[in-house]
């Protein structure tokens, strides 16, 4: 009797702008013959988990996100144990007690479990920090939130075994990526209007200067023969920034708005730095 293959991991974090629903549209543009896979804005990791590369480098400037990936890779059973404790005590008072904790006062595994717990019980699964770096999203309205998905956490642990996980800015790829490797950038998007200010998930802003620097890194990777793909909003700013590269229009569902009547279909772009 043959053993069935292990289940493939899916993101264990909810993440604004996550690419889970866009994977089918992305698939034709991701090369199959890439070497090491790099994702400098790892977020929820939907593309990483879908591709399941043997060698990967995941990075982010958010230390809490980096820690949660590291702990799921290195001590998933410890994370699961702490999440079960959170699940057993969850209510509105408990949520705000956990939210008020200072991550730096906690052991690394407890710190990781705290983030997963808050992520699965807060409003819309949104990650947001104030100017002091404190998580400040209110409690969501969930009847029975899935706080501890044991099977998927263990699957994520298996998928992460071949990944280096770094606390680093996106331009670190210039120090590591080689010809034949693949880099996927999923940065905070260029706002579509003057009132759309959600350009970063942490206290570190990502404005016009950072968008231009990212474009310059994208250009340099192309010059070095390192293939790169990049997602961003579909607007005049991004189309001008990447006018020298092939651009594909992707149809996405916008769901982050608190008002249901402002959610719906919207176009994004996927840019690649090598010829068709």
Secondary structure as UniProt FT lines:
FT   TURN            16..17
FT   HELIX           20..22
FT   HELIX           23..26
FT   HELIX           27..29
FT   STRAND          37..39
FT   TURN            43..44
FT   HELIX           46..51
FT   STRAND          56..60
FT   HELIX           63..74
FT   HELIX           76..89
FT   HELIX           92..99
FT   HELIX           103..105
FT   HELIX           108..121
FT   HELIX           123..125
FT   TURN            131..132
FT   HELIX           150..159
FT   HELIX           160..162
FT   STRAND          163..167
FT   HELIX           170..172
FT   HELIX           173..176
FT   TURN            179..180
FT   STRAND          182..186
FT   TURN            194..195
FT   HELIX           208..224
FT   STRAND          227..233
FT   HELIX           236..241
FT   TURN            242..244
FT   STRAND          246..254
FT   HELIX           260..262
FT   STRAND          264..272
//
